[in-house]
């Protein structure tokens, strides 16, 4: 099952649903935070979607995580659950030839309960708003590029997870304060139990052992990526909306940085940018791994 919190994402929803249906997802659980663009009505008409609606504060719900943790405990217990935003597209080893069920079957057979995926920011070549995004379109047709390097990795000793930062958002919007750049480490795929809970977005969980999705003895554990197609022509309007709502972490400092950066009409593409081909390319670059899954 896929779990997601949304607000005003109507234009993205048709492809988002199609992408995950093609991977083999058979049900979606959404929390709609009072959308005004028809998102709620669109989701209500989908036969494989269960939807909850809330007008409450996104900030006071720990940025939607209280809502998602409740629904995970109630409906995700005993199931493999994938928590993603509507601009995140999960890729995993052999995703071009094997359905998501093949991955979760292997994880079950290996007694692995959680699976990590680095958030990989995707972006176009040229101005962000140069090509209009059309409803139903694959956003990766526009956001074809990513940073192959430019990442820092540290360990969060309290929760045991790796903390990854960097990429285009760090160099374009947080160049003066890279330590405040968004975290790119996520654990989106979990064999859920009602005893589990996300602590901060999907960056880390409790119990802490679920965050040990890497091999600290020098080997590699299987991992994936979330292709983050945030930078479409809709981005500026979304940043304005979130700035006015002031519902995001740390007084919306991330969206303040976007607003300031967008005033300079930046291009995220640079001469070190890589054009996305497939998951094998990401494994060669060390951004994900098939581990011992053959």
Secondary structure, 3 states (H helix, E strand, C coil): CEEEEECCCHHHHHHHHHHHHHHCCCCEEEEECCCCCCHHHHHHCCCCEEEEECCCCCCCCCCCHHHHHHHHHHHHCCCEEEECCCCEEEECCCCCCCCHHHHHHHHHHCCCCEEEEEEEECECCCCCCCCCCCCCCCHHHCCCEEECCCEEEEECCCCCCEEEEEHHHHHHHCCCCHHHCCCCEEEEEEECCCCCEEEECCCEEECHHHHCCCCCCCCCCCEEEEEECCCCCCHHHHHHHHHHHCCCHHHHHHHHHHHHHHCCCCCCCCCCEEECCCHHHHHHCCCCECCCCC
